[in-house]
Amino acid sequence: MSDTHTVINQVPLLEGYNLFTSDQPLVEAVAREQAEQGENTEWARDLLVDYGGVAGSQESYEWGRLANTHEPQFMSHDRFGNRIDEVTFHPAWHALMRQSMRYSVHNRPWNDTRVGANVARSAQHYLLVQTEAGHACPITMTFAALPALRHQPDVAAEWEPRLLANEYDPRFIPADQKTSATIGMAMTEKQGGSDVRANTTRAEPIAGGGPGGEYRLTGHKWFCSAPMSDAFLTLAQTDAGLSCFLVPRFRPDGSRNDIRIQRLKSKLGNRSNASSEIEYQDTWGRMLGEEARGINTIIEMVHHTRLDCISGSAGIMRQALAQAVHHARHRSAFGKRLRDHDLMASVLADLSLELEGAVALMARVARAYDAADDEHERAFARIATAIGKFWVCKRAPHMIYEAMECLGGNGYVEESMLPRLYREAPVNAIWEGSGNVICLDVLRAIAREPESLPALLAEIRLGTSGHADLERELAELQSQLAQRDGIERRARTIVEKMGVLLQASLLVRHGPAAVADGFRAARLGGSGRIYGTMPASIDCDAIIERATPTN
Ligand SMILES: Cc1cc2nc3c(=O)[nH]c(=O)nc-3n(C[C@H](O)[C@H](O)[C@H](O)COP(=O)(O)OP(=O)(O)OC[C@H]3O[C@@H](n4cnc5c(N)ncnc54)[C@H](O)[C@@H]3O)c2cc1C
């Protein structure tokens, strides 16, 4: 009690609840995409009910806060002057890593033979980022590294058991002495991140070289996140061209490999995660896959990290929306709950539609990874991952900003968590292929993988029949694609249309009428450019109801 007044009209804390069971669109999307695979879906539901409680526990929220308040510290030297290149983390970071690895978020599809493992894992990743998104970086990179490692079976045979282990082991010792290992990625250099062919890091063979062979690498990497990982997939030039290498923190003889951390980046968000600048000097590594085919090898990793950019963005959007809807249910102004004011309802419903689209797209794309042996699904995954990476990640910052505003001044204050979510939001659009690069990648997929566009259009068409607005938009998309002149200039227009159409098609087929009709009216019907400018016909109450976090 305050001495001067009674505190009223502040909302109860929304923490310590089941992030899965309280999220109706997610529950439905997971069940749907599992059922589409024709198998018993119960295992995934049981897993996610369990994990949703753990990821959303009060303790997880607290770890998230602590890991971002007490940022990682870089130590170049020990107290005796020896170079050590170590980064130390708050115990909360380790607790989060331990929890996420215990639940296999870093390896599920490679470890879990049940049908639907990718859908379940994407849902887990979506839940994980809601309390702490920074540690998702090493979790994702470790998950994504395995398909690239398999380009070199002898190296994969050595490392796979470590990546498939679920006991987190943060000790800075050689990987063969550890219970598990994590993997990072070192592609970006000062002169270019998107244009990795401009990499200048050199790799010299030690004894002949070639696939699986030993090399000495010399050069730098301008961004290298999770520098305490046990090894890094690295791009470097040989005489033949850009090649991929696995560079561990320790050499085979147990001595420290020469990976010098120059400094940690001071970043807008993602602050619990150490992102560093590193230098290699005669640093030991082994070639993965064919020489001069480095992009071909590492692209397998990038394909999977992009999948996580979708679930990562969707997850933080969900957390922001849940806080906004919760706030508006409990806070009153001008004599009634915020939620009951027409204009607030319009904003909340619009934000809810954004999430409905993001979740439906995320789960559908994840299902395509489960069916990677199916040619159609593989072609669909190729193009839809890029579309989802572009569209969902682009929507996140604005969406989270509007959710923040729903909380008024409290939303701008760190304790509300919204500032952290907002600072986190842009990074998924920047890394793993920034917006323009992704749009150009969609055009590349269309040109080089002729099955990809038909697979996308077939999926969209499943929902267009009888809906003039969808038919019209699809015809407009096809007309845009047919005009080859200036297509690069129009790439954002095209990929945005693809993203919206894919979401609309999914929601028309699978969403309740209020959501499907609302999404069409709001995204295809000429609403304004900001959230909350939808046609009056939309059933806001029904849409918000689904977004309301209730256990
Ligand atoms: C927090 C954080 C962590 C990161 N961690 C890692 C990591 O662990 N490992 C790693 O390798 N990298 C990492 N990165 C680097 C990241 O992947 C790159 O920043 C990203 O790929 C962009 O590269 P760049 O910064 O060199 O920008 P540039 O390549 O210079 O691009 C700048 C802008 O130009 C646009 N652009 C580029 N080419 C074209 C074109 N042809 N047409 C039109 N527009 C174009 C891009 O879309 C972008 O908007 C990290 C980045 C961040 C922010």
The ligand as an SDF file (V2000), in Angstrom:
LIG
                    3D

 53 58  0  0  0  0  0  0  0  0999 V2000
   22.9250   -9.3180  -34.4560 C   0  0  0  0  0  0  0  0  0  0  0  0
   23.5800   -9.8810  -35.6560 C   0  0  0  0  0  0  0  0  0  0  0  0
   24.1980  -11.1080  -35.5600 C   0  0  0  0  0  0  0  0  0  0  0  0
   24.8150  -11.6680  -36.6820 C   0  0  0  0  0  0  0  0  0  0  0  0
   25.4270  -12.8820  -36.5560 N   0  0  0  0  0  0  0  0  0  0  0  0
   26.0870  -13.3920  -37.6190 C   0  0  0  0  0  0  0  0  0  0  0  0
   26.7940  -14.6270  -37.5150 C   0  0  0  0  0  0  0  0  0  0  0  0
   26.7860  -15.2770  -36.4810 O   0  0  0  0  0  0  0  0  0  0  0  0
   27.4840  -15.0770  -38.5810 N   0  0  0  0  0  0  0  0  0  0  0  0
   27.4990  -14.3950  -39.7650 C   0  0  0  0  0  0  0  0  0  0  0  0
   28.1220  -14.8590  -40.7070 O   0  0  0  0  0  0  0  0  0  0  0  0
   26.8400  -13.2320  -39.9050 N   0  0  0  0  0  0  0  0  0  0  0  0
   26.1340  -12.7110  -38.8630 C   0  0  0  0  0  0  0  0  0  0  0  0
   25.4630  -11.5250  -38.9840 N   0  0  0  0  0  0  0  0  0  0  0  0
   25.6260  -10.7670  -40.2200 C   0  0  0  0  0  0  0  0  0  0  0  0
   24.4020  -10.7190  -41.0900 C   0  0  0  0  0  0  0  0  0  0  0  0
   24.1040  -11.9700  -41.6240 O   0  0  0  0  0  0  0  0  0  0  0  0
   24.6990   -9.6410  -42.1610 C   0  0  0  0  0  0  0  0  0  0  0  0
   24.7160   -8.4010  -41.5070 O   0  0  0  0  0  0  0  0  0  0  0  0
   23.6770   -9.6610  -43.2710 C   0  0  0  0  0  0  0  0  0  0  0  0
   23.8180  -10.8180  -44.0300 O   0  0  0  0  0  0  0  0  0  0  0  0
   23.8510   -8.4440  -44.2060 C   0  0  0  0  0  0  0  0  0  0  0  0
   25.1740   -8.2930  -44.6090 O   0  0  0  0  0  0  0  0  0  0  0  0
   25.9220   -6.8840  -44.4510 P   0  0  0  0  0  0  0  0  0  0  0  0
   25.7670   -6.4380  -43.0430 O   0  0  0  0  0  0  0  0  0  0  0  0
   27.2940   -7.0090  -44.9510 O   0  0  0  0  0  0  0  0  0  0  0  0
   25.1020   -5.8870  -45.3580 O   0  0  0  0  0  0  0  0  0  0  0  0
   25.2130   -5.7170  -46.9350 P   0  0  0  0  0  0  0  0  0  0  0  0
   25.4320   -7.0360  -47.5600 O   0  0  0  0  0  0  0  0  0  0  0  0
   26.1480   -4.6340  -47.2450 O   0  0  0  0  0  0  0  0  0  0  0  0
   23.7280   -5.2440  -47.2610 O   0  0  0  0  0  0  0  0  0  0  0  0
   23.2640   -3.9470  -46.8980 C   0  0  0  0  0  0  0  0  0  0  0  0
   21.8890   -3.7560  -47.4970 C   0  0  0  0  0  0  0  0  0  0  0  0
   21.9750   -3.8610  -48.9100 O   0  0  0  0  0  0  0  0  0  0  0  0
   20.9990   -4.7610  -49.3820 C   0  0  0  0  0  0  0  0  0  0  0  0
   21.5170   -5.4270  -50.5730 N   0  0  0  0  0  0  0  0  0  0  0  0
   22.5850   -6.2370  -50.6730 C   0  0  0  0  0  0  0  0  0  0  0  0
   22.6980   -6.6930  -51.9300 N   0  0  0  0  0  0  0  0  0  0  0  0
   21.6970   -6.1480  -52.6420 C   0  0  0  0  0  0  0  0  0  0  0  0
   21.2800   -6.2320  -53.9940 C   0  0  0  0  0  0  0  0  0  0  0  0
   21.9140   -7.0190  -54.8690 N   0  0  0  0  0  0  0  0  0  0  0  0
   20.1910   -5.5240  -54.3800 N   0  0  0  0  0  0  0  0  0  0  0  0
   19.5340   -4.7580  -53.5050 C   0  0  0  0  0  0  0  0  0  0  0  0
   19.8650   -4.6400  -52.2220 N   0  0  0  0  0  0  0  0  0  0  0  0
   20.9370   -5.3340  -51.7950 C   0  0  0  0  0  0  0  0  0  0  0  0
   20.7250   -5.7170  -48.2380 C   0  0  0  0  0  0  0  0  0  0  0  0
   19.4150   -6.2790  -48.3380 O   0  0  0  0  0  0  0  0  0  0  0  0
   20.8650   -4.7820  -47.0440 C   0  0  0  0  0  0  0  0  0  0  0  0
   19.6450   -4.1550  -46.8060 O   0  0  0  0  0  0  0  0  0  0  0  0
   24.8130  -10.9690  -37.8980 C   0  0  0  0  0  0  0  0  0  0  0  0
   24.1680   -9.7340  -37.9870 C   0  0  0  0  0  0  0  0  0  0  0  0
   23.5620   -9.1960  -36.8890 C   0  0  0  0  0  0  0  0  0  0  0  0
   22.8860   -7.8650  -37.0130 C   0  0  0  0  0  0  0  0  0  0  0  0
  1  2  1  0
  2  3  1  0
  2 52  2  0
  3  4  2  0
  4  5  1  0
  4 50  1  0
  5  6  2  0
  6  7  1  0
  6 13  1  0
  7  8  2  0
  7  9  1  0
  9 10  1  0
 10 11  2  0
 10 12  1  0
 12 13  2  0
 13 14  1  0
 14 15  1  0
 14 50  1  0
 15 16  1  0
 16 17  1  0
 16 18  1  0
 18 19  1  0
 18 20  1  0
 20 21  1  0
 20 22  1  0
 22 23  1  0
 23 24  1  0
 24 25  2  0
 24 26  1  0
 24 27  1  0
 27 28  1  0
 28 29  2  0
 28 30  1  0
 28 31  1  0
 31 32  1  0
 32 33  1  0
 33 34  1  0
 33 48  1  0
 34 35  1  0
 35 36  1  0
 35 46  1  0
 36 37  1  0
 36 45  1  0
 37 38  2  0
 38 39  1  0
 39 40  1  0
 39 45  2  0
 40 41  1  0
 40 42  2  0
 42 43  1  0
 43 44  2  0
 44 45  1  0
 46 47  1  0
 46 48  1  0
 48 49  1  0
 50 51  2  0
 51 52  1  0
 52 53  1  0
M  END
$$$$
